[in-house]
Amino acid sequence: MPKSKSEKTASPKKTPVANQLIIAQLLCLLYLLTSFVPLFNAMDFDAPEWLYVSLLNVVSLVFLFKHKDFFNVSTFDKKAKIYSGLLVGFFTVGCLSMITAINVSESLVHLARFVNTIVAFYCLYIFIRHDPKVFFHFICKVSIVVVIFYSWKAVQYFSGNSSTARTSEFVLGFQHCFSNINIYTAYLVVQLPFVIYGFLYFEKIWKYISGLAIFLAIVALFFAASRTAVLSFVVIFIITIAYLLYGIIKHSAKLKKETAFLFVAPFLIILLVLNVNRIDKNSMNTLDDLLNTRNTDYYSGRNYVNQNYSKEKEIVSADVSIKIESRSSSGRFSLWKLAFDNFKENPVLGVGYGNYKAVGKKTHYINYTNSKGAFANPRRAHSDFLEKLAETGIVGFLFYVSLFIAPFLWFIGLMRREKDFKTQYIYATVFLVALGYTLDALLNFPLERAPIQLFFIISVVFILAFARRQTTSEIVLSSKKLQLVIFGVLFLFSFASIASNYAVFKAYQLQREMRTDLSGKALFGDGKLKYSYENIKERWRDYPQLSYVGTVNNVFLANYAIKAKKYDEALAILNTSQSYNVDAFLVKAFKAEIYLNVKDNLDSAKHYSEQVFDGYPGFKTNYNMLKKIYLKDKDTASLLKIMHHYTKHNYRDVSEWKTKSNTMYDFTKDSELMLKILDTGLAYNKFSSKIVNAKKEVLGKLKFKSYLSNDEVKAKHQVAYDFFVKQQYPQARKVFEEILKTNPTDYLSIQNIGIIDLINKNYLDAVKNLSKVIDAQAFSDGKAEYSRGYCYEQLGNLEKAKEDYKTSRLKKYPQAISLPESKYK
């Protein structure tokens, strides 16, 4: 009877233990699934992901506090305490760096995210140390499934469009569910060691699934072809194969088939990938095509030159010699130098944790090249190590580096003590996960990306958990009061983190709404927005002060004030926001726009626009505005000067080489100068089809008489006019086209061709021709605007029609004046 009674009391004790471990694994799984958090209409995935982690941290803390005795939550071994101290030390220095911060709100945003890392480390360590081998196998299986899921996206996209050429536009079209392709590939790479372990040591179905995951992951990595991830992959595979060979030779490990597969698979996969998405249908792609993808403009021009090799000298001039500055000026080296320069200015506390976004970047921008001249604010140094050196100074940097060095030293200790090869390989797997993260941290910014950051934390936790099993040196925190203090601090900081992450998430959502609403709308036009200025003001958030890319967030609010025609209020908003980051280029550019378009104050517009251009010559929107200012001011010398300056510094903008050549021709009527400009553009942008086609067009025109005199043009116009009066439109069009062969900027001919298109109801063609005339500001009579407005009306685009009719009325065009109000209001 006593024995039976004893059995009855023993069985209920086992059930809670099993349940607690199952829940711990479930919580661990939820951490691993951070990458599956939807965007929720935010500007970037980082906002909802960090909010998710902060909420999950609180759930984990509640669970641990409820089961604190089972998990022994107040007991830490020495190494775990040291690592916790390093995390807290780095966080403390980050807090102190706010003293020198450019933008305190940005420091708070990123410190709140680092709190997530500290709390997640604590929770995962307490979970995993209970039985590290069980958790290790569990995480390996989770990674196998996750890697298959995400790898399949790349395989499906690239192989599913196998006949599409591998251009940069095609690669950018890949929807990978991450903010950019570097994050996607880094996420795959850090999990690859777990997957390889499964292939080597799991049995039956899991072994085959692991093999499939390895195959798909390598295919995905080379299809996506992020150079940093490919480097990490190569290093991980070299170490893995070398270590397996060591195991086979020294420990007689029965892994010969698996090692052979791992050795051969990458070469076969590279061969496969090079034969998909061929650029040249007659030959496979090269590794350079894979790792340095170029745009369609380059490949189209290259194909033309290759097919017309005998004419290459005619198209690609050998007479123009150029010197392109090192690409380091607009790549990672420039950003690293910027970080180091900022460290030298603030060596003790840095510029403030998370403040790399806000530092001045003129030395980077001065040679920044972009094919579209788009505004770009690099928010990261593309090296977490250098970024933290700049942001937290030398003390913070030493703490940060220690977070990598300490686990590495403990890993070496583990490998020295362990004699069993299979167990050694478990440790090696964990090390390779950390190594993949470290390589990415040297060249990218995984610290701010929760899905990748968590895998580094997990790798450190495993090293600590396995090391703990080798030692008896533990520090026991037996005081219950101390337990309450620890959990009280963790809960307090976790809730503060939730508050910050939620505020950032809501701000990102509002930014998405505003950007979508403002996109494609003329800032000083009458196009209506979905949201009113008052609505946006009511929903406005002052935290954080910088947008998701590091520009001043208040620029959005100022845009709505402009659309509401509250220009003074917009200027006031911009004035108060100018100190939020050092450059404030967007703030100054919008102030220049207000002074140009509303205040009619050319001096102020020029002042701000020139400030932006001097610091960031490649910012095309501001550059175009400055051109307008100089045209209005009739300052031809300054206009030509900035055109030379722009193309020198942003030589990748092929469209501007064409614009520059046409502008110079307008002023000089010198076809040879026009050709020289195009040749220079082609030297900077080898094989650019846009420049090749422009040059072909000029060369074709030079076969005719180089230029018609004004009298000759007038005579031809009269001939065309006679045809026009007789409604012989095809004949009139032919004469106008003859004029344009030699005088390509004869806007009267272009306008008349547009009107012929209008008469023939070819409204889309008419809009194209009339837009050329309007954009060139060729005439002030309003005829072109009226005619284009009529075309828009017939096409059903009433908003644009009204804008054109309104402009035509301002220019006193008679037919526009006689329009009923419904046409232009």
N, C-alpha and C positions, 0 to 999 in steps of 0.2 A: 504493500500500500504506500509506504513512503516513497518508494522508487517511482511509482506511477504519479504520485503527486508532484515529485520533482520534475518529471518530464513535462507535465502540464504547465508548470511555471516557467520552464526554460523556453518552450516554443514561442510564446509571445515576444520574448526578448530578441529573437533573431529577426522577426519580421520588420520591426522599426529600423534595424540596422540596414537591411536590404533596401528598404524604402528610401532611407536617407541617401544612400549611395546612388540609387537610381535618380533621385531628384538632383543630386550634385552633378551627375552626368548630363541630365537634361539642361541644367543651367549652363554647364560647360558648352553644350551643343548650341545653346542660344547665343553665347559669345561668338562661337565660330560662324554663326549665320548672320553676322552683322552686315555682310555684303549684300544680303537679300533685302535690306530695308529699302522701301521705295523712295523715290525722290520727293513725293508729296508736293509737287509743284514748287519746290525750292530752287534756288539758283544753282546749288551744288549738292552733291551727295553727302559731303562732310557734315553738314548741319543736322539732317535727320539721323545720320549714323551715330554721331556723338551724343545726341539726345537719347537715342535708343540705349547706348552703352550706359549712360548715367542712370537711366531708369532701371536697367537690368542690374546695375551695381546695388541699388537700394533693395531690390528684390532679393539679391544674393545675401546682402547684409542681414536682412530680416530673417532669412532662412538660417544663416549661421548663428545669429543671436538666439534663435529659438532652440537650436541644437548645439549650443556652445560646448556642452560637456562631451558630447559624442565626438565632435570635430577637434576638441582640445584647442579652442580658438586662441587661447592666451599663452600657448607654448610655441616658442620660436627657437630654431637652432641658430647657432652663431652666424652662419653664412647668410641665412634669411634676414637676420637682424641687420647685418652689414648692408645688404642690398637695399633693404627698406630705408636705411639711413641715407644711402646714396640718392635714392629717389626723392626723399624728403629734403635732402640738402640741395639738390638741383632745383626743386620747387621753391625753396626758401630764397635762393639766389635770384630766381626768376621774379619773385615778389619784390626783392630789394631793387632789382633793375628798373622797376617802375619809377624810381626817383629820377632817372635820366630819360624816361620814355618820351618819345615824340607824341604818341597817342596812347593814353592810359587805357581807354576802352578796349583797344586791340590787345593789350597785355592781359586784361581780365578775361577776354574771350579765350585766349590760348592757355592761360593758366588754369582756367576751369576745365579745359579739355585734358590737361595733364593730370588734374585731380582724378579724372576718370581712369587714367592709366595706373595711378597709384592704388586706387581702390580695387580695380580689376585684378591687379597683381596680387593684392592681399587675398581676395576671394578665391582666385584660381589656385594660389599656392595652398591655401587651407584645404580646398577640394582635392587637388591632385596628389598632395603628399600622403594622403590616406592610403593610396595604392597606386603608385606612379605607373607601374607596368600595365595595369588594367586601363587606366586613363590614356596611356600612350597608344595602346592598340585601338582603343575607342576613337581617339582623334585621328589616327591613321585612316580608319575606315570612313570617318566623316570627310576627311580631305579627299579621299578617292572619289567619293560621290560628287563633292563640290567641284573638283577639278574636271571631272567628266562633263558636268553640267555647263561650266563656263567655257571649257575648251570647245565643246560642240558648237557654241555660238560662232566662233571663228571659222571652224571647219565648214559649217553650213553656209556662212556668208561668202567666203572666198572660193570654195569649191563649187558652191551653187551658182556662182557667177564666173565660172572657170574661163569663159571666153572673153571676159572683160579685161582690158589691159590694166596692169598694176600701176596706176597713176596715184599721185598723192590725193587727188579728189576721190578716187575709188576707195582708198584706204580710210580716209576720213569718214566715209559713209558707213563704216562698220559700227553698228550699235552694240556696244559691249557692256552696257549697264554700269560703267564707271565714269568718273569725270573726264579722264583721258586715258589714252592707250597705255601710257607708262604705268599707271596704277593697275590697270587690268593685268598686264604681263608680270609685274612684280608680285601681284597676288597669286598668280599661278606658280611662279618660281619658288616662293617661300614654302609652298606646300609640297613641291615636287619630292623632297627627301622623304616625307611621310609616305608618299605614294610608292616610291622605289622600295622602301622597307616592306610594304605590303606585298609587292611583287616578289621580293626575295624570300620572305618568311611566312606569309599567309598560305593557307592551303585551300585546295579545291576551288570553289567558285570565286572567292575573294582574290586568289592569285591571278586568275584570268581577267577579272575586272580591273585589277591593279595594272596588269600589262596593257589593257586597252586604255586606261587612264594615262599611262606614260606616253603611249603612242599619240593619243589625241592632244595631250599637253604640249608635246614637242612640235607637232604640226601647228597648233595654235600659236605657239611662241614664234615660229618662223613665219607664219602668215602675217601676224601682227608686227613682227620684226622690230620691236623696240630694242635699240642697241644696248641699253643698260641691262635689260632682262636677258638678252642673248649672252652678254658677257657673264652674268651671274650663272646662267645655265651651263656655259662652257666650263667655268671654274668648278661648279658643283659636280658635273659629270666627270671631269678629269680626276678630282679627288675621290669620287665614288668608285670609279673603275680601278684606280690605283690601289685603293684600300681593299677592294674585293680581290684583286690579284694577290695582294699580300695575304689575305685570308686563305685563298686557295693554296698558295705555296707554303705558308708557314703553319697554318692551322688545319689544312686539308678540308677546308669548307666546301661542301658539295653545292657549289653555285656556279659551275662552269657554263651551263646553258644560259642561265640568267645574265651572267656577265657578258657572254657573247652577244646576247640580244641587246643589252644596254650599249655595247660598243658599236654594233652595226646599225642599229635603228636610226640614230641621228643622221648618218650619212645617206641612208636610203630616203629618209624623210626630207632632207634638204634637196635631194635630187627630185623628189616628187613635187615639192613646193615650187622649185624653179621652173617646172613645166606647167604650172597652173597660172592663170592670169598673165599669159605671155604678152609682152609689149610688142615684140616682133613675132608674128605668127610663124615665121620660118625657123626660128631658133629659140632655145630656152632662155629665160632671164639669167642675169649674172648675180653674184652676191652683192655687187654694188647696187643693182636695181632693187634688190631685196631690202638692203639696209639704208639706202639713201634714195628713197622714192622721190621722184620729181613730178611736176605737174604736166597736164596734157599739152600745154603750150610748148614745153621743151621737147616732148616726144614727137609732136606733130611737125615741128620745125626740123628735128633731126631726121625724121623719115623723108621729108621733102629734099633735104640736102643730100641724103644718101641715094635717093632715087634720081637726082639730077647732079650726079657727081661732077660731070663735065662743066656744070655751071657754078660749081661751089665757089670758085674764086670771085665770080661776079657778085654772088650773094654775100659770102663771108669775106670781108675785106681783110687783107693782111697788112694794110697800111696803118691801121689804127693800133697803137700799143697802149695798154692800160696797166695800172697797178692796183689790184684789189687788196684792200687792207685785210689783215688776218681775220678769219671768220670768228676768232675769239672775241672780236669787238661786239658781236651781237649774239654770242652763244654762252655756254656755261662759264668759260674762262672770264668773261666780262662780269658775270654775276658773282663769281668767286672773288674776283679782285675788288668788286664793290663791297662785298662782305668784309674782306680783310681791311680795306681802307676805313670802313666804319668802326671796326675793332680798334684800329690804331688811334682813332679820334676819341674812343671811349674804352680804354683797355681794362678798366676795373669793373664797371657795372654794365658796359655795353650800351646799346641804343634803346633797350627795353625789350623784354620778352614778347615775341610775336610782332615786333615792330619793323621787321625787314620790309614789310609792305609799305611802310610810311617813309622810309629813308629817301633822300634825294638820289636820283638815278641819272643825272645828266651825263656822267661819264659813260654810262651804258647806252643811253639814248642817242648820243651824238653820232654813233655809227650803226645804229639799229636799222636793219633792212627788213622789209616786209613787202611781199608781192602786191598787196592791195593798199599799202600805206595805212593799215588799220591801227587804231590806238591799242597799245598793249602795255599793261603795267605788270612786270614780273613780281609776283607776290612772294616767291620763294627763291632762295639762292641756289636751288638745285644741288644742295649739299647740306644735310642737316648739321653736319659737324661745323662747317664754316658759318652757317647761319646762326647756330647757337653761340659760337665764338663772338660774332658781331652783336648778338642780342643780349648776352649775359656776361660778357667779358671773360677774362682768363679764369676766374674762380668757377664760374658756371660751366665753362668749357671743360675744365678738369673733372668736375662732377659728372658731366655728360659722358666724357670719354670713359670714365670709370665704370659706367653702366655697361660698357662693352668689355672692358679689360677684365673686370672681376669674374664674370661668368666664364670667360675664356680660361683664366688661370684655374678655376675650379674644374672645368672640363678636362684640362691637362692632368690634374690630380686624379680624376676619375679613371682616365685611360691608363694611367700608370698602375693603379691599384688593381684594375680588373684584368683577369687572365682569359676569361671566356670570350671567344670572338663574337658570338651572337649578341651578348650583352654589350660588348664594346661597340658593336655596330648600332645598337640602340642609342648609345651616347653620341656616336658619330652622326647619326641622323638628326638628333636635336641640335648638334653643333652646326650642321649644314643649313638647317632652317635659320639659325641665328646669323650664319655667314651670308646667306642670300639676302637677309634683311640689311646687314651691315654694308654690303656692296651697294645696295640700293640707297642706303642713307648717305653714302659717300657721293652719290651722283644725283640723288633726287630728294624727296621730302616725305618719306613714309611715316615720320613722327606725327604728322597731322592727318594721316589716313587710318581711321580706326580698324578696318579689316586687316591691314598689313601689320599695324602696330601690335595688335593682339597676338599675332603669331610669334612676334619677337618675345613678348611677355611670357607666352606659353613655353617657348624654348628655354628661357631663363628659369622659369618655374620647374621645368623638368630637371634641369641641371641641379638646382637646389634640392629638389625632392630626392633625386638619386644619390646626391652627395650626402644627404641627411641619413640615408640608410647605411652609410659607411662610417658614421661617426656617432659618438654618444654625447658630444658636447652640446648641450641644450640649455637655454636660459628659460626657466619656467616663471611665468608671470601668474602667480597663484592668487593675488589679491583680486577679489571680486570688484572692489572699488576701481581698481586699475582697469579691469575689463570694461566696466561701464564708461570709464574715461576714453578708452580706445574706441569703443563703438560710438560713443557720443561724438568724438571728433570726426570719425569716418562718416557718420550720418550727417553731421553739420556741413562738412565740406561737400558731401554728395548732393545734398539738397541745394546748396549754393551753386553747384555745377549744373544741376537740373535747371535752375532759374536762368543761368547764363545761356545754356544750350538752347533752352526753349525760346528765349528772347532772340537769339541769333537765327534760329529756325524760322520764327515768325517774320523777322526782318528779311530773310532770304525769300520767303514766300511773297512778301510785298514787293520786293525788288523784281521778282519774276513777273508779277502782274503788271508792274509799271513798265518794264522793258517791253513786254508784249504789247501793251497799250500804245506806247510811244513809237514802236518800230514801224518804219515806213511812213510816218507822219511828218510833214514839213513843220518844223518848230515854229516858224513865223507865218504859217499858212492858216487857213480857216478849217482845216480838217478836224472833225470832232473826235474827242477821246471818249473812251468808255467811262472813265472816272473823272470827276471834277476835281479842281484844286482843293476845294473845301473838304471833299471826301477823303483825299489823300492826307490832308493835314490832320484830320480827325484820327486816322489810322497810323499816323507817322510814329516811328520809333527812333529815338536818339541813340540807342545802343544796339549794335556798335555804330561808331561814327563813320567807319569805312565800309565800302561795299565788299562783296565777296572776292573781288579782284584787287582790292586795296585802293580804289579811287574813292573820292569823297562822296559819301552816300547822299548828301544834301543836294547834289547836282540833279538827282531825280526830282526832288521837291521843287527846285528852281525851274525845271522844265515845265512842270505843271503850272507854276505861277506865270511863266511866259505864255503858255497856251491860254491862260485865263486873262492875258493882257495886263497882268499886274507886274509891270516891268521893274518898277522901283522896289517892290517887295522881293522880286527875284534877285535883283542886285544886292539887296540887304542880306538875303540868305547866303549868297555866294561870298559876300564880304566876311561874314561871320565864320565861314567854313574854310577860309584860306589857310588856316594854320593846322588843319587836321592831318595833312601830310606835307612833306617838305616841298615837293614840286608844284602841287596844285595845278597841273597843266589843264585839266578839264575845267576847273573853276575859272581860270583865266580865259580859256577859249570861249566859254559861254558868256563871260562878261564882254569879250570882244564882239561876239555876235549881237548882243543887245545894243551895244553902242553903234554898231554898223547898221543894223536893220531897223532899229526903232528910234534911237536917240539922234541918229545922223551926226554922230560925233566921230569923225574920221581919226582925229588925233588919239582919242582914248582907245578906239578900236585897234588902231595901228600899234599903240603902246603895248596892249595886252597880247595881241596876236604875235608881235615880234618877240616878246618875251618867251612865248611858247615855242616859236620857231627856232630861236637861238638855242633853247635847251633840248628840243625834240624835233629836229628838222624832218624826220620821217613821218610825222603825224599829218596825214594828207588832208583831213577835213580842215584843220587849222591852216595848212599851206594853201588850200584853195580859197579860203576866206581872205588870207593875206594877199593873194593875187587879185581878188576883187577890190580890195582896199586900194592897191596900187593902180589898178585900172581906173577906179573912180577918181583917184588923186592925179591921174595922168603922169604917174611916175614910172616911165618905161625902164629907166636904168635899174631901179630897185626890183621891178618885176623880173627882168632878165637875170638879175643877180641871184634872186632866190630860186629861180628855175634851175640855174646851174648848181646852186648849193643843194637843192633837193635831190637832183639826179645823181650828184656826186655821192651823197650820203645814203640815199635810198635807191640804189641802182637796180634793185630787183623789181621795181614798179615799172613793168614794160609799157603799160598804157601811157605813163607820163613821158616816156621817150618819144612816143608818137605825138603827143600833145605839144611837147617842146619843139619838135621838128616843124610841126605845122605853124606854131606861133612865130618861130624864127623866120619861116618863109613869108608869113604875113607882113613882117616888118622889113625884110630885106629883099624878098622876091629872088632869093639866091638858092637855086636847086642844089648846087654843089654843097652848100652849107647844110641844107636839109639832109642830104645823103650822109654827110660826115657825122651828124648827130645820130642818125639811125645806125651807122656803123659802130659808133661808140657804144650805143645801147646794146647792140648785138654782141660786141666784145665782152660787155659785162654779163649779158644773158645769152650765152651760147645757144644757138639753135631755136631761140624764141620764135615761134611761128607768127606771132602778132607783128614782131618787128620785121621778120622775113617778108611777110605779105605787104607790109607798108613799104619796104624797100623795093619789092617787085613792082608795086603800083607806081612809085616815083620813077623807077627805071623805064617802065612802060610809057609813062608820059613824056620822058625825055626823048623818046623816039619821034615825038611830034615836035613842033616848034616849041621852044622852051617856055615862052610866055607870050600871051597876046597883049598888045597895048590897049589902053583904055578906049581908044577910037575903034579898034578892031572888035573889042567886046561890045561896044555900043552898037556897032553895025550888025553884029550877030543877034543881039537882043532885038533889034528892029525886025530882022527877018523872022525870028521866033514869034514876035508880037503879031506880025501879019498873019502867020499861021493860026495863032491863038484866036484872033478876031474872027477868022473864018471857021472856027471850031475844028480846025485840023490839028487836033491835039497830039497825035503820034509824031507828026512832022515837027511841031513846036518842041516837043520833048527831045527829039533827036538833036536839034540845034543846041538846046540847053546842055545836053550831055556832051556835045562836042566842045563847048566852052569849058566844062568842068575837067575835061581830059588834060588841059594845059593850065587852067586856072581853077584848082580844086576848091578854093575858098571864095568863089564867086557866089555869095549867098543869095543874090537875086535869082540866079539860075536854080539854086537849090529850092528856094521858096516857090518859084513858079512850077517846078516839077512836083512839089508837094501839092500845089493847088490843082494841077492836072490829075494827080492821084485822087484828090478829093472829088473832083468832077466825075471821075470814073468809079467813084464809090470804093476805091481801094484805101479805106480809112486808116488801116494799120500802117501802110507804107507812107501815107500822107503824114501821119503823126511823127514817124521817124525823121522825115526830111524837114518838117516844120520845126521839130525839136532842135535840130542842128542850128537852124537860123536863130531860134529863141535863145539857146544856150550861148551862142556867140554874141548875143546882144547886137546883131547886125543892123536892125532897123528900129526906129522909135515910133513908127506910125500905128502899131497895134494890129496890123493886118495878119501877121503870122499867128499871133495869139488868138485872134478871132477865128481864123481858119482852123487852128488846132482845136479850139473849143468846140467848134461845130462837129469836127470828127469825133471828139470824145462823146459829144451828145448822141451822135448816131450809134456809137459803140455801146452806149448805155452807162458810160462812166460819168454820171452827172456831177459828182463832186469836183472832178478835174475840169469838167466843162465850165462850171461856175467860176473856178479860179481863173481860167484863161479869159473868160468873158469879162470878168472884173478887171483884170490887168489891161485888157484891150480898151475898156471904157476909160480907165485912168489915162491912157495914151490918146484919148479922144478919137478913136476910130469910129467913123460915122455909123456903120452898120451895128457896132456894139452899143453905141449910144441909143440907138432906136430899139434895142431889145426890151421886151417886157421884164418887169422885176423878177418874175418867177424863174427867169433864165440865169440870173446871176446872184440871187439871194437864197 
